[in-house]
């Protein structure tokens, strides 16, 4: 157009439909409304390549039966209309054809500026054409940013566990994460250039089920949020996505992206409204003082040694371990598997079952009772030693071979999916799953009263009759949602937030019967389950390298520090016996991320590789140095809990080690979490970690920082020099700050200007030190 020519002549880099916010600029094509530019401002470099539709939609119709019809904003339509609004603009596609049918749909995309955080919000809606009402159904929508420019210096942040950072030197992977199994709701990509970061999120306070899709191609990537709507596949007249997809740019790294999300999540998300751990009122004080965990005998592949859960064996091992660790009373937690009979004859000590795969772990759920003989006595004896005990149950799956399945006609209350992607799906089937036991499970629908009361009744019996300190309810935060289309359950069909709503109700009922002096645990750390869970078992969170190009990063602690507790990582016997530095590094990394330590298995299967039973190795005096390091980390965590447990993680510390500009990455060997192999040979896989680990934590009042460092390698000391500009941590660089050592001794070290706090020191191998920075009076 003439206007476009004039703008180009005047030096403007854009001439389409534009919107400028404080931190983000977008331009859409005038012809098909494709996204053509994205940057911090109109004069900033374009962060995307080419032009593409920001939305995609998939429909079903009477005519095409089980074949999906896919469209996007570049498809033929009767007309396209754009208009400016008070806070942005609206784009409309009218009469989009759903070829090969004659049906049509109108699509509207509102693009608006918002504050807190400064960003652009996309609101997407669909309206069936007048003659197409109830003849078509929306099956899935997608909204995101296509064709993000990637260079070898770029990083992509994946919303898995605590956060996983991929470096694109050599290529970044594509991935799809199902939420809530993915643990929070944003993507980020950034390079070395200023304002090169892209943040894309769903700011969904009700945690509806959705997917996060990262597709990587040579020199570009696409971020899309995708979801099946409420009523997915049902004939419809209109549908609006009930939450915005939010886009902005940023300068910095993963930590800066996390703070954009935190700005929204803390005041707005449903799962933060109960407040911090201290504010909630249902988190016992003794839980905050736990520092180390063991489990009775967990083994990968979920096939366990039949003696590991025997109350006599558990009491013997845990009593000895408690003495061996020598930590404060009340500092040790026990996660107890196979405390129940699970199909074995009572009193047979897991000796009378037809075959191994029909009884024991991952069978007979939810038939957990009676408990094994001696369980109550062993529990009481261990509690008298100060050990806190949480038995295992599963909160998600139902063994179809049980008598209860048949008696209760339990299939009625299980989650069900359509057999095909047809309009108004009526032919439904169960979601079925199998694990190492080979029992066939169905997935319960958590929205139903039946499933909620089933788990609540198990909880009540365990806590009131067997007097344990809490319970571990497996899979709630670890397994993704199974969307349910059963109309008798009372929830909207397909997508939406009913999965999380159901579990939220279940966990509230569990808390009602459990009371406020018990602990509720589950696996993984998906954000929306925070109000009903006291501790997340963070196996996924610690699955990855600790340093190097591709590594775990503490995004979750940076967002939600002070709102949750985590504990646990996967340990192998070889971590301790083949290279004890690996064992020490795993403990140190847990400490740096604010987690309670350990979760070592005390039993395992010697005929299964990798072997996970650490009891004998932990008790062996040859590993006294590792036990001493574990004790030291436990003491350091208690000394720093005001920051590490009740505060939040800050940006990474700038530290020189042994004269180098950065910590030099060392490589050693351990077994990967997902490695299963029948050979008895030791399988070597890289674990990367640094000879000096560090983290920085802000206390809950925002008034002081904790800086902590540790050396996990027995024979590698660290001559360190760290520097801080306090303005990078939320303080003023013009203020004066007192630096004190907090652990292992307490002493004042000096006063510094906020611009230039620094400290030099030396740590021997396997040492920990913590410092506190506070404003000078």
C-alpha positions in Angstrom: 0.0 0.0 0.0 1.0 3.7 -0.3 1.2 3.9 3.5 3.6 1.0 3.6 5.8 2.6 0.9 5.8 5.9 2.8 6.7 4.2 6.1 9.6 2.3 4.5 10.8 5.6 2.9 10.7 7.2 6.3 12.9 4.5 7.7 10.4 2.4 9.6 11.1 -1.3 9.6 7.4 -2.3 9.6 4.3 -1.6 7.6 1.7 -4.2 8.6 -0.7 -4.3 11.5 1.4 -3.5 14.6 1.1 -3.3 18.4 3.8 -2.0 20.7 4.0 -2.6 24.4 6.7 -1.6 26.9 8.7 -4.8 26.3 7.3 -6.3 23.1 6.4 -5.4 19.6 4.5 -7.5 17.1 3.5 -7.0 13.4 0.9 -9.0 11.5 0.6 -9.2 7.7 -2.2 -7.0 6.3 -3.1 -9.8 3.9 -3.6 -13.0 6.0 -2.7 -11.8 9.5 0.3 -14.0 9.8 2.9 -12.9 12.4 5.8 -11.2 10.5 7.8 -9.5 13.2 8.5 -9.9 16.9 10.9 -7.9 19.0 11.3 -5.7 22.0 10.5 -2.6 19.9 9.9 -1.7 16.3 13.6 -0.9 15.9 14.8 -4.1 17.6 16.0 -7.1 15.6 13.3 -9.4 14.4 13.3 -12.5 16.6 11.3 -14.7 14.1 11.9 -15.7 10.5 9.3 -15.7 7.8 5.6 -15.3 8.4 3.2 -17.8 9.8 -0.2 -18.1 11.5 -0.1 -17.9 15.3 -3.1 -20.3 15.6 -4.1 -23.7 14.4 -7.4 -25.5 14.9 -8.6 -29.1 14.4 -12.3 -29.9 13.9 -14.5 -32.9 13.5 -17.7 -33.0 11.4 -20.6 -35.2 10.4 -19.2 -35.5 6.9 -15.6 -36.5 7.6 -16.4 -38.9 10.4 -13.1 -39.7 12.3 -10.8 -37.6 10.0 -9.7 -34.3 11.6 -10.0 -31.1 9.6 -7.0 -28.8 10.3 -7.0 -25.1 9.5 -5.0 -22.0 10.4 -5.1 -18.2 9.7 -3.6 -18.5 6.2 -6.5 -20.7 4.9 -9.1 -19.4 2.5 -12.0 -17.4 4.1 -14.7 -15.0 3.0 -13.0 -12.0 4.6 -10.5 -10.8 7.2 -11.1 -7.8 9.4 -8.8 -6.0 11.8 -9.7 -3.2 14.2 -8.0 -1.2 16.9 -9.3 -1.5 20.4 -8.7 0.5 23.6 -5.9 -1.8 24.7 -4.8 -3.4 21.5 -6.4 -4.8 18.3 -8.7 -7.6 17.2 -8.2 -9.8 14.1 -11.1 -11.7 12.6 -11.3 -14.4 10.0 -14.8 -14.8 8.7 -16.1 -17.8 6.8 -13.0 -20.0 7.1 -13.8 -23.1 5.0 -13.5 -26.5 6.6 -12.6 -28.3 3.4 -13.5 -30.9 2.1 -16.9 -30.1 3.8 -19.1 -27.1 3.1 -19.0 -26.0 6.7 -17.4 -22.8 7.9 -16.1 -21.2 11.1 -15.3 -17.7 12.2 -12.2 -17.1 14.3 -11.3 -14.1 16.4 -8.0 -13.2 18.0 -7.8 -10.4 20.5 -4.3 -9.0 20.9 -4.1 -6.8 23.9 -1.5 -5.0 26.0 -1.3 -6.0 29.7 0.7 -5.1 32.8 2.1 -7.2 35.6 3.8 -8.6 33.6 4.3 -6.2 30.7 3.3 -8.4 27.8 0.8 -9.0 25.0 -2.1 -11.3 25.7 -3.7 -13.4 23.0 -7.4 -14.4 23.5 -8.7 -16.9 20.9 -12.3 -17.8 20.1 -14.2 -19.8 17.5 -17.8 -19.4 16.2 -19.5 -21.9 13.9 -21.0 -20.5 10.7 -24.7 -20.1 10.9 -25.4 -23.2 8.8 -22.7 -25.2 10.6 -23.9 -24.9 14.2 -23.7 -28.4 15.9 -22.6 -29.9 12.6 -18.9 -29.4 13.6 -17.0 -29.9 16.8 -13.7 -28.2 17.9 -11.3 -31.0 18.7 -8.1 -29.1 19.6 -6.7 -25.6 19.3 -3.1 -24.4 19.2 -1.7 -20.9 19.7 1.9 -19.8 19.8 4.9 -18.3 18.1 6.2 -20.0 14.9 9.7 -19.8 13.4 11.7 -18.3 16.3 15.2 -17.7 15.1 17.8 -20.0 16.6 21.6 -19.7 16.6 24.2 -21.9 18.2 24.3 -19.6 21.2 20.6 -19.9 22.0 19.1 -21.7 24.9 15.6 -23.2 25.2 14.0 -23.7 28.6 11.8 -26.8 29.0 9.0 -26.8 31.7 10.0 -30.2 33.1 10.8 -30.9 36.7 12.5 -27.9 38.3 13.4 -26.7 34.7 15.6 -28.1 32.0 17.9 -25.9 29.9 18.9 -27.0 26.4 21.8 -25.3 24.7 21.4 -25.2 20.9 25.1 -25.5 20.1 24.8 -28.8 18.2 21.1 -28.6 18.0 18.2 -28.4 20.5 15.6 -31.2 20.7 11.9 -31.0 19.9 9.6 -32.0 22.7 6.0 -32.1 23.8 5.0 -31.8 27.5 1.6 -32.7 28.9 0.4 -30.3 31.6 0.0 -30.8 34.5 2.8 -33.2 34.2 4.9 -30.4 32.8 5.4 -28.5 36.0 4.7 -24.9 35.1 3.1 -23.1 32.1 5.8 -21.2 30.1 8.4 -21.6 27.5 11.5 -19.4 27.1 14.3 -19.1 24.4 17.1 -16.6 24.6 20.5 -15.9 23.0 23.5 -13.7 23.9 22.1 -10.5 22.3 20.3 -7.9 24.4 16.5 -8.4 24.5 16.8 -11.6 22.6 14.6 -13.6 25.0 11.1 -14.8 24.1 8.6 -15.7 26.8 5.4 -17.6 25.9 3.0 -18.8 28.6 -0.5 -19.8 29.3 -1.6 -17.7 32.3 -4.3 -20.1 33.3 -5.2 -19.8 37.0 -7.3 -23.0 36.9 -4.6 -25.3 35.4 -6.7 -26.7 32.6 -5.2 -29.7 30.8 -3.0 -28.7 27.8 0.2 -29.5 25.9 3.4 -27.5 25.4 4.9 -28.2 22.0 8.5 -27.2 21.1 9.3 -28.0 17.5 12.9 -27.4 16.4 14.1 -27.3 12.8 17.4 -26.0 11.4 18.0 -22.5 12.7 14.4 -22.1 14.0 11.9 -23.3 16.6 8.2 -23.0 17.2 6.5 -22.7 20.6 2.8 -23.7 20.8 0.3 -24.2 23.6 -2.3 -26.8 22.5 -5.4 -28.0 24.3 -8.6 -29.9 23.8 -11.5 -27.7 24.9 -14.4 -28.5 27.2 -16.8 -30.4 25.1 -14.1 -31.5 22.7 -15.6 -33.1 19.6 -19.2 -32.1 20.6 -21.3 -30.1 18.1 -20.9 -26.4 19.1 -21.9 -22.9 18.2 -19.0 -21.0 19.9 -16.0 -21.5 22.1 -13.6 -19.1 23.7 -10.3 -20.2 25.2 -10.8 -19.4 28.9 -7.3 -18.0 29.6 -4.8 -15.8 27.6 -1.6 -17.0 25.9 0.9 -14.4 26.9 3.9 -13.2 25.0 6.8 -10.8 25.8 10.5 -10.4 25.2 13.1 -10.1 27.9 16.8 -9.4 28.5 18.6 -12.1 30.5 18.4 -15.8 31.0 16.2 -18.5 32.5 16.0 -16.7 35.8 14.6 -13.5 34.3 12.0 -15.5 32.4 11.0 -17.2 35.6 10.3 -13.9 37.3 7.9 -12.8 34.5 5.9 -15.9 35.3 6.2 -15.4 39.0 4.8 -11.9 38.6 1.6 -13.5 37.3 1.5 -16.8 39.3 1.9 -15.6 42.9 -1.0 -13.1 43.0 -3.3 -14.8 40.4 -3.0 -18.6 40.3 -5.4 -20.7 42.3 -2.7 -22.8 43.8 -0.9 -19.9 45.6 -3.9 -18.4 47.3 -3.4 -20.4 50.6 -0.1 -18.5 51.0 3.4 -19.7 51.8 4.2 -22.8 53.9 4.3 -20.6 57.0 1.0 -18.9 56.1 -1.0 -22.1 55.1 -1.6 -23.4 58.6 -1.7 -27.1 57.5 2.1 -27.7 57.3 3.5 -29.0 60.6 6.6 -27.3 61.9 8.4 -30.7 62.3 8.1 -31.2 58.5 10.3 -28.1 57.9 12.9 -29.7 60.1 13.2 -32.9 58.2 16.5 -33.0 56.2 17.2 -36.5 55.0 15.0 -39.3 53.5 15.4 -43.0 52.8 13.0 -45.4 51.2 12.5 -49.0 52.1 13.5 -50.7 48.9 12.4 -49.0 45.7 13.9 -50.5 42.5 13.7 -49.3 38.9 11.3 -51.3 36.7 9.0 -51.4 39.8 9.7 -55.1 40.6 10.9 -55.2 44.2 12.8 -57.7 46.4 10.1 -59.5 48.4 11.9 -59.0 51.7 12.4 -55.2 51.5 9.1 -54.1 52.9 9.0 -56.6 55.7 8.5 -54.7 59.0 11.2 -56.6 60.7 13.7 -55.8 57.9 12.6 -52.2 57.6 12.9 -51.6 61.4 16.3 -53.2 61.5 17.7 -51.2 58.6 16.2 -47.8 59.4 17.2 -48.0 63.0 20.8 -48.7 62.0 20.7 -45.9 59.3 19.3 -43.4 61.8 22.2 -44.2 64.2 24.7 -44.1 61.3 23.6 -40.7 60.0 23.7 -39.3 63.5 21.6 -36.3 62.7 19.1 -34.3 64.9 16.1 -36.1 66.3 13.2 -35.8 63.8 15.5 -35.2 60.9 15.0 -38.6 59.1 12.0 -39.5 56.9 11.1 -43.0 55.7 9.1 -43.7 52.6 7.8 -47.2 53.1 6.8 -49.4 50.2 5.0 -52.8 50.5 3.9 -52.2 54.0 0.6 -53.8 52.9 -0.2 -57.4 51.9 -1.1 -56.6 48.2 -2.5 -60.1 47.5 0.0 -62.1 49.6 -1.4 -64.3 52.4 -1.3 -62.4 55.7 1.7 -63.6 57.7 3.4 -65.3 54.8 6.0 -62.6 54.5 5.3 -62.3 50.8 5.8 -66.0 50.4 2.4 -67.3 49.3 1.3 -65.9 45.9 0.7 -67.8 42.7 3.4 -65.9 40.8 5.6 -62.9 41.6 3.8 -60.6 39.1 0.3 -61.0 40.5 1.1 -59.9 44.1 3.1 -57.1 45.7 4.0 -53.7 44.4 1.7 -52.3 41.7 -1.0 -54.9 42.1 -4.3 -55.0 43.9 -4.8 -51.2 44.2 -6.8 -49.8 46.0 -7.0 -52.9 48.2 -4.2 -52.0 50.6 -5.4 -53.6 53.8 -4.7 -55.4 56.0 -1.2 -54.1 56.8 1.6 -56.7 57.1 2.1 -58.3 60.5 4.4 -56.3 62.6 3.8 -53.0 60.8 2.2 -51.2 63.7 4.9 -52.2 66.1 7.8 -51.4 63.8 6.1 -48.0 63.0 5.9 -47.2 66.7 9.4 -48.2 67.4 10.8 -46.1 64.6 8.7 -43.1 65.6 10.2 -43.4 69.1 13.6 -42.9 67.5 12.3 -39.7 65.8 11.8 -41.2 62.4 8.8 -39.8 60.4 7.0 -42.5 58.3 5.0 -42.2 55.1 3.6 -45.4 53.6 3.0 -45.7 49.8 -0.4 -45.7 48.1 -1.4 -44.9 44.6 -3.9 -42.1 44.0 -4.6 -42.7 40.3 -4.9 -46.3 39.1 -7.2 -49.3 39.9 -6.2 -53.0 39.4 -8.9 -54.5 37.2 -8.2 -58.0 38.6 -9.4 -57.1 42.2 -12.6 -58.2 43.8 -13.4 -54.6 44.5 -13.3 -53.8 40.8 -16.0 -56.4 40.2 -18.0 -55.7 43.4 -18.2 -51.9 43.0 -18.6 -52.0 39.2 -15.7 -49.6 39.4 -15.3 -49.3 35.6 -18.2 -46.8 35.8 -16.0 -44.3 37.7 -12.8 -44.6 35.6 -11.7 -42.1 33.0 -12.7 -42.9 29.5 -11.7 -41.7 26.0 -13.4 -41.9 22.6 -12.4 -44.8 20.4 -12.3 -42.4 17.5 -12.2 -38.6 16.8 -15.8 -38.4 15.7 -18.4 -35.7 16.2 -20.3 -36.2 19.5 -18.2 -39.2 20.5 -20.2 -41.9 22.3 -18.1 -45.1 21.9 -15.8 -44.8 24.9 -13.0 -47.0 26.3 -10.8 -47.1 29.4 -7.3 -45.8 29.6 -5.3 -48.9 30.5 -1.8 -49.1 31.9 0.7 -51.7 32.9 3.9 -51.6 34.9 6.5 -54.1 36.0 4.0 -56.2 37.8 2.0 -56.7 34.6 -1.3 -56.1 36.4 -3.7 -54.3 34.1 -4.8 -50.9 35.6 -7.5 -48.5 34.7 -7.1 -44.8 35.5 -9.6 -43.3 38.0 -11.5 -40.2 37.1 -10.6 -37.9 40.0 -13.7 -35.8 39.5 -16.0 -38.6 40.7 -17.1 -38.9 44.3 -16.3 -42.6 44.1 -12.6 -42.1 43.4 -12.3 -39.3 45.8 -13.9 -41.2 48.7 -11.9 -44.4 47.8 -8.5 -42.6 48.4 -9.9 -40.6 51.4 -11.0 -43.8 53.1 -7.6 -45.4 52.7 -6.0 -42.2 54.1 -8.4 -42.3 57.1 -7.6 -45.9 58.0 -3.8 -45.4 57.6 -3.7 -42.3 59.8 -6.2 -43.1 62.4 -5.7 -46.8 62.9 -2.1 -47.3 62.0 -0.9 -43.9 63.3 1.7 -43.1 60.6 3.0 -39.6 60.2 1.6 -39.1 56.7 1.3 -40.9 53.4 2.7 -40.8 49.9 0.0 -40.7 47.2 1.7 -41.7 44.0 1.4 -40.3 40.5 -0.9 -37.3 41.2 1.7 -34.7 40.1 3.8 -37.0 38.0 1.4 -38.5 35.5 -0.4 -36.3 33.0 -4.1 -35.9 32.8 -6.3 -38.5 31.1 -9.2 -36.5 29.6 -12.5 -38.0 30.3 -15.6 -38.1 28.1 -17.9 -40.0 30.4 -21.1 -37.9 30.7 -22.2 -39.6 33.9 -19.3 -38.1 35.9 -20.8 -34.6 35.9 -17.8 -32.8 34.4 -17.4 -31.1 31.0 -16.4 -33.7 28.4 -12.8 -33.8 27.2 -10.6 -30.9 28.1 -10.8 -28.2 30.7 -9.7 -28.1 34.4 -11.8 -31.0 35.7 -8.7 -33.2 36.2 -7.1 -30.7 38.5 -10.4 -29.7 40.2 -11.1 -33.4 41.0 -7.7 -33.9 42.6 -7.9 -30.6 44.4 -11.2 -31.8 46.0 -9.7 -35.2 46.8 -6.6 -33.7 48.4 -8.8 -31.3 50.5 -10.8 -34.3 51.7 -7.6 -36.2 52.5 -6.4 -33.2 54.5 -9.7 -33.0 56.4 -9.3 -36.6 57.7 -5.5 -36.3 58.0 -5.5 -33.1 60.0 -2.7 -30.5 60.1 -0.1 -32.5 61.9 0.5 -35.0 59.0 2.4 -34.9 55.8 1.0 -35.6 52.3 3.5 -36.5 49.6 3.3 -37.2 45.9 5.7 -37.6 43.0 7.0 -34.7 40.9 6.3 -31.1 41.3 3.4 -30.0 39.0 2.4 -26.6 40.3 -1.5 -26.9 40.7 -1.3 -29.6 43.4 0.6 -27.4 45.8 -2.3 -26.6 48.1 -3.0 -30.3 48.8 0.5 -31.6 48.9 3.2 -30.9 51.6 6.2 -32.5 49.8 7.0 -33.3 46.2 9.2 -36.3 45.5 11.5 -34.7 43.0 12.9 -37.6 41.0 12.2 -35.9 37.7 13.5 -32.6 39.0 17.0 -34.0 39.5 17.1 -36.1 36.4 19.7 -34.4 34.3 23.2 -33.0 34.3 24.1 -30.5 37.0 26.3 -28.3 34.7 27.4 -28.1 31.1 25.4 -27.1 28.0 22.3 -29.1 28.9 21.4 -29.1 32.5 18.7 -28.8 35.2 18.1 -25.2 36.5 16.1 -24.1 39.6 13.2 -22.4 37.7 10.6 -23.8 40.1 12.4 -22.7 43.3 12.8 -19.3 41.7 9.1 -19.0 41.1 7.6 -20.9 44.1 10.3 -20.9 46.7 8.6 -20.7 50.1 5.4 -22.3 48.8 6.4 -25.9 48.6 8.8 -28.6 49.9 10.7 -31.1 47.7 12.8 -34.1 48.5 14.5 -37.0 46.8 16.6 -37.9 43.8 17.4 -41.3 42.3 20.5 -42.9 43.8 22.3 -46.1 42.7 24.5 -48.3 44.7 27.3 -47.6 42.1 27.0 -43.8 42.9 28.6 -44.7 46.2 30.8 -47.7 45.5 32.2 -46.9 42.0 32.6 -43.1 42.4 31.6 -41.6 45.7 31.9 -38.1 44.3 28.8 -38.8 42.2 26.9 -39.6 45.5 28.2 -36.5 47.1 27.4 -34.3 44.0 23.8 -35.6 44.0 23.4 -34.6 47.6 25.0 -31.2 47.1 22.8 -30.5 44.1 19.7 -31.3 46.2 20.9 -28.9 48.8 21.6 -26.1 46.2 18.0 -26.5 44.9 16.5 -26.3 48.4 15.4 -29.9 48.6 15.4 -32.2 51.5 18.3 -34.7 51.0 18.6 -38.3 49.9 15.8 -40.8 49.3 18.3 -43.6 49.1 16.8 -47.1 48.7 17.8 -49.5 51.5 16.9 -52.6 49.5 16.9 -53.7 45.9 17.2 -56.7 43.5 20.7 -58.0 43.1 19.6 -59.7 39.8 18.6 -56.4 38.3 20.9 -53.8 36.8 21.3 -51.1 38.0 21.2 -52.2 41.6 19.7 -49.6 43.9 20.1 -51.1 47.4 22.5 -48.8 49.3 22.1 -50.1 52.8 25.2 -52.1 53.0 27.3 -49.4 51.3 26.0 -46.7 53.5 26.8 -48.8 56.6 30.4 -49.6 55.4 33.0 -47.5 57.3 34.9 -47.0 54.0 32.2 -44.5 53.2 32.6 -42.4 56.4 33.6 -39.4 54.3 30.4 -39.5 52.4 28.3 -39.8 55.6 30.2 -36.9 57.1 29.4 -34.8 54.0 25.7 -35.8 54.3 25.7 -34.7 57.9 27.3 -31.4 57.0 24.7 -30.7 54.3 22.0 -31.6 56.8 23.3 -29.1 59.3 23.9 -26.4 56.6 20.3 -26.8 55.4 18.9 -26.4 59.0 21.1 -23.3 59.5 19.9 -21.8 56.2 16.2 -22.9 56.2 15.1 -19.3 56.6 16.3 -18.7 53.1 16.6 -22.2 51.5 13.2 -23.5 52.6 11.2 -20.3 53.2 12.8 -18.0 50.6 13.3 -18.4 46.9 16.1 -19.0 44.5 17.8 -16.1 42.9 20.0 -15.7 39.8 23.2 -17.7 39.6 26.3 -16.5 41.4 29.2 -15.1 39.4 32.2 -17.0 40.9 35.7 -17.7 39.8 37.2 -21.1 40.9 40.8 -21.9 41.1 41.7 -18.9 39.0 39.3 -19.6 36.1 36.5 -17.3 34.9 33.9 -20.0 35.3 33.6 -23.3 37.2 35.2 -25.9 35.0 32.8 -28.8 34.2 34.0 -32.2 35.3 32.6 -35.4 34.0 32.3 -38.7 35.8 30.0 -41.7 35.6 26.7 -42.8 36.9 23.6 -44.7 35.7 20.9 -42.8 34.0 17.4 -42.8 35.5 15.9 -44.3 32.3 18.7 -47.0 31.8 17.4 -50.5 32.0 19.7 -53.3 31.0 19.9 -57.0 31.7 23.7 -57.3 31.7 25.5 -57.3 35.0 28.2 -55.0 33.5 28.4 -51.5 34.7 26.9 -49.1 32.2 28.8 -45.8 32.0 26.9 -42.6 31.2 28.1 -39.0 31.8 27.0 -37.0 34.8 28.4 -33.5 34.6 28.9 -31.4 37.7 31.2 -28.7 38.9 34.0 -28.9 41.6 32.2 -26.0 43.3 28.5 -25.7 43.4 26.7 -22.6 44.5 23.3 -20.9 44.9 21.8 -17.7 46.1 18.5 -17.4 48.1 16.3 -14.4 49.0 14.5 -14.6 52.4 10.7 -14.3 52.4 10.8 -10.7 53.7 13.1 -9.6 50.8 15.5 -8.2 53.3 18.5 -10.5 53.1 20.4 -13.0 50.9 22.0 -16.3 51.6 25.0 -17.3 49.4 26.0 -20.9 49.8 28.8 -23.0 48.2 29.9 -26.6 48.4 32.7 -28.8 47.1 31.3 -32.3 46.3 34.6 -33.9 45.2 36.7 -35.4 48.0 40.1 -34.6 46.5 39.3 -31.3 44.7 39.4 -28.1 46.8 38.1 -24.8 45.5 39.9 -21.5 45.7 36.9 -19.3 45.0 36.2 -15.6 44.4 32.6 -14.4 44.1 31.3 -11.0 43.2 27.8 -9.5 43.4 26.1 -6.4 42.2 23.2 -6.2 44.7 20.9 -4.5 42.1 20.9 -7.8 40.2 19.2 -9.4 43.3 16.5 -6.8 44.0 18.5 -4.4 46.2 20.0 -0.9 45.6 23.6 -0.8 44.6 23.9 2.5 46.5 23.2 0.9 49.9 25.7 -0.6 52.2 25.6 -4.3 53.2 27.0 -6.4 56.0 28.5 -9.7 55.0 28.5 -12.5 57.6 29.4 -16.1 57.6 26.3 -18.2 58.6 27.7 -21.8 58.4 29.8 -23.6 59.6 30.5 -20.7 62.0 28.8 -17.3 62.6 30.9 -14.3 62.3 30.9 -10.8 60.6 33.2 -10.5 57.7 32.8 -6.9 56.6 30.7 -4.1 55.1 30.4 -3.5 51.3 28.8 -1.1 48.8 25.9 -2.7 47.0 27.7 -2.3 43.7 30.6 -4.4 44.6 30.2 -7.1 47.2 32.9 -9.8 46.9 34.6 -12.5 48.9 37.6 -14.8 48.4 38.0 -18.1 50.2 39.1 -21.7 50.1 37.0 -24.8 50.6 38.6 -28.2 51.0 37.0 -31.2 49.3 33.6 -32.0 50.7 33.0 -28.8 52.5 30.0 -26.3 52.8 30.0 -22.6 53.6 27.1 -20.1 53.7 27.1 -16.3 53.9 24.3 -13.8 54.7 24.1 -10.3 53.2 21.9 -7.7 55.0 21.5 -4.0 54.8 23.8 -2.1 57.1 22.0 0.0 59.8 
